[in-house]
Amino acid sequence: MSDLLPTTEPAVDIVPGRKLAARAAALYKAPFDHFETRPVDELRLGFDGIEGDFHAGATRRSGGREPWYPRGTEMRNERQLSLVAADELAIVAERMGIADIKPEWIGANLLIEGVPHLSMLPAGSLLFFKGGVTVKVDAQNGPCRFSGRSVAEHAGMADHEAGALLFPKAAKRLRGLVAWVERPGVIKAGEEISVRVPEQWIYRA
């Protein structure tokens, strides 16, 4: 039977896991009635996400990101937290021709320092906060027109609709990550983080 197995190139490319050191440079929380966030000194996290946050909950309703479900289908909330990096937001701002993009304009909860190309961290990466919290990355946070309009309005762009349309293109693969709480607790601003990047593979079969 062994001679029936393919002997050409392997079906997967495997990259070993690694560890990185990072820091929670700033923290943000959204009120119940709006996705934009406000700076805070700490975040209290439960298994449902950030206590009192706009995106808290064990489940959420599906939207345009899940075309395989009818819109509004109840599903697991893997988008409890939004993580961004200042260097990536600076690139997006430059592409849009504005001075800067503040994390709170696009509903970010954590501004992470020390991870190169934060938005490219693979699904399954774990962030171990020094105080005991663990957060697990689900996926990249795809940029949308909703956040783009917020950026355009806050930045004072002359054409808000044009800014809303430009943001998804300018922020592609630079919008940060969405994540969920694996181990609850309290995160403090400035807290150290140990990032564990899992073994990765590209499936070619």
PyMOL commands that set and color helices and strands:
alter all, ss='L'
color gray80, all
select helices_A, chain A and resi 2-4+86-96+103-106+118-120+145-155+160-170
alter helices_A, ss='H'
color red, helices_A
select strands_A, chain A and resi 12-15+18-29+38-40+42-46+49-50+59-61+74-76+81-84+110-113+126-129+134-140+177-183+185-188+192-197+200-203
alter strands_A, ss='S'
color yellow, strands_A
deselect
rebuild
show_as cartoon
